[in-house]
Amino acid sequence: MHDAVIIGGGHNGLVCAAYLAMAGLKVVVLERRNVVGGAAVTEEFHPGFRNSVAAYTVSLLNPKVIADLALAEHGLRIVERRIANFLPLDDRRYLKVGGGRTRAEVAKFSQRDAERLEDYQARLEAVADVLRTLALQTPPNVVEGHPIAAISELVKSGRIANRLRHLGLDLQRELLDLFTNSAGNYLDGWFESDPIKATYGFDGIVGHYASPYTPGSAYVLLHHCFGEVNGNKGVWGHAIGGMGAITQAMVRSAAAHGAEIRVDTGVREVMVEKGTAVGTVTENGEAIRARAVISNLNPKLLYGALIDRAALPQAFIERIAKWRCGSGTFRMNVALAQLPDFTCLPGSDLAEHHTAGIIIAPDLAYMERAYFAARTFGWSKQPIVEMVISSTMDDTLAPPGQHVASLFCQHVAPELPDGSSWDDHRETVADLMIETVDRYAPNFKRSVLGRQIFSPLDLERTFGLVGGDIFHGALDLGQMFSARPMLGHADYRGPLPGLYMCGSGTHPGGGVTGLPGHNAAREILRDLKRR
Ligand SMILES: Cc1cc2nc3c(=O)[nH]c(=O)nc-3n(C[C@H](O)[C@H](O)[C@H](O)COP(=O)(O)OP(=O)(O)OC[C@H]3O[C@@H](n4cnc5c(N)ncnc54)[C@H](O)[C@@H]3O)c2cc1C
């Protein structure tokens, strides 16, 4: 008999395991793949070339989680990019962001925008600070029954209202914009020149299958700004050894406190007895009983595939079937003989722009067109690509003088509109992504030595990401905070006693944050102590 069995060894499952083990519980993590880490893993994808094969860049990983799990002591080292972003625009023009040069770079396109940058950053930062506080809390849960049950939730809501009151009216208005408006409208309200709007607007469509002018996309932008690297807020960096270095440090932390972590152990079923979750059955038929059954999976996968429908309330089944998933993401890893030589900034010797998040999408209208083309045809002939060449920051990933890059491509349809399979189009779309980079850096295509491709279908098959959704469910307003994954279940507790959720389908959502795992562990410990 275990205290806790965790289904899935994604980073949130590992964080939850570490906290529960630290509290003295007997914990086992069951992972279907032959490696733990979920979407945060490093693998060899071409002989001699390793990369973070899915998630590829770090910022959102919460500093409290890093400290509590002693991840640095367990080997984690995160470095900053030399500059944040590089946006090649055409044969001559480009924008660099970060590294202390944003203002001068933006002034190339608009003096007015350059002067507004500081104010923009300060306001975004003030609202991101609120999000940082909320992200560590269990959202107020909507409860039914006796009014006494609602009191603690009302107190929680009151505390949040009080936190917001301290912002002052002006920033409350900013917060309202960031939670409801579109990223496009929000940025149009701040800036007039396209390149800076495209750089910031990219965050509004990352993993979010929508136009940058879709209401709610401003929140997705904000979601990508509440992180930090080594104390520097809003910055993105690289974990030496790739994202797998984060999850391997988590494994060491959890194991040091006695957690057992098993790979190649898929779970087939959650055991339910007398309406209570009492354990799991693995793919090979082993029953593992525990006081708490905790799922790291997309909620749709958990409730749709692992639990007998008869054990769940009908209204719950109907609601979870409507959980919206699908990121519009196409992910590639490429092994490179040399660095890209951009026409607008020539040279294939390592320079600061090679260490940046290189965004190919010159303006918000381009991103909007890519979205509508994907909805109509399945993908756009002019797709959005972010390329991060991780080997420019980390010499453990590729042979000397050679490189690995992540291509994070946006706006392909999670399911193809003509009903065909992604298996029929994977190579064509991969060629298109390479050619898209090649248009800006004409040595790119010929420098590719090997490639790995994940269409939305591949992301689902390999990592269990339903519809290829990188966040375990869209970050829509209707699926956030007290509604993640459903009103009444925002407190990490499922609809059955003994059943909990700790994955990105719970507050505060996706990204390599460790926060759902952290928050879930707190609620589980509370219940187990009570019992
Ligand atoms: C292509 C891509 C790029 C991304 N880029 C970034 C990025 O750069 N930075 C960032 O912060 N975030 C990024 N994200 C988002 C982030 O990686 C995810 O939101 C996060 O890793 C999800 O973590 P999780 O622990 O909640 O779930 P997951 O990582 O999805 O883990 C769930 C685990 O459950 C396992 N599992 C599934 N079914 C079963 C079963 N039946 N039995 C046992 N185990 C099972 C899976 O194999 C998996 O290991 C990206 C995601 C993707 C896919």
The ligand as an ORCA input file, in Angstrom:
! r2SCAN-3c Opt
* xyz 0 1
  C       6.486     21.092    -28.556
  C       6.384     21.763    -27.206
  C       7.134     22.894    -26.942
  C       7.035     23.514    -25.702
  N       7.887     24.535    -25.404
  C       7.937     24.987    -24.133
  C       9.005     25.809    -23.714
  O       9.918     26.083    -24.469
  N       9.010     26.255    -22.433
  C       8.014     25.927    -21.543
  O       8.061     26.375    -20.389
  N       7.005     25.111    -21.915
  C       6.965     24.614    -23.166
  N       6.011     23.717    -23.537
  C       4.930     23.406    -22.596
  C       5.379     22.484    -21.499
  O       6.393     21.650    -21.956
  C       4.221     21.628    -20.998
  O       3.097     22.433    -20.716
  C       4.637     20.890    -19.738
  O       5.874     20.255    -19.927
  C       3.596     19.889    -19.336
  O       4.070     19.257    -18.158
  P       3.174     18.246    -17.334
  O       4.055     17.634    -16.299
  O       1.947     18.918    -16.844
  O       2.710     17.156    -18.380
  P       3.521     16.269    -19.430
  O       4.869     16.791    -19.645
  O       2.632     16.137    -20.615
  O       3.657     14.865    -18.711
  C       2.628     13.903    -18.680
  C       3.286     12.554    -18.614
  O       2.289     11.547    -18.500
  C       2.724     10.413    -19.255
  N       1.570      9.562    -19.524
  C       0.559      9.782    -20.413
  N      -0.334      8.774    -20.338
  C       0.114      7.910    -19.394
  C      -0.373      6.688    -18.856
  N      -1.531      6.135    -19.273
  N       0.359      6.063    -17.899
  C       1.530      6.600    -17.454
  N       2.033      7.750    -17.934
  C       1.333      8.404    -18.872
  C       3.342     11.040    -20.479
  O       4.177     10.137    -21.168
  C       4.094     12.212    -19.852
  O       5.390     11.834    -19.474
  C       6.127     23.030    -24.739
  C       5.413     21.882    -24.995
  C       5.543     21.234    -26.212
  C       4.783     19.980    -26.466
*
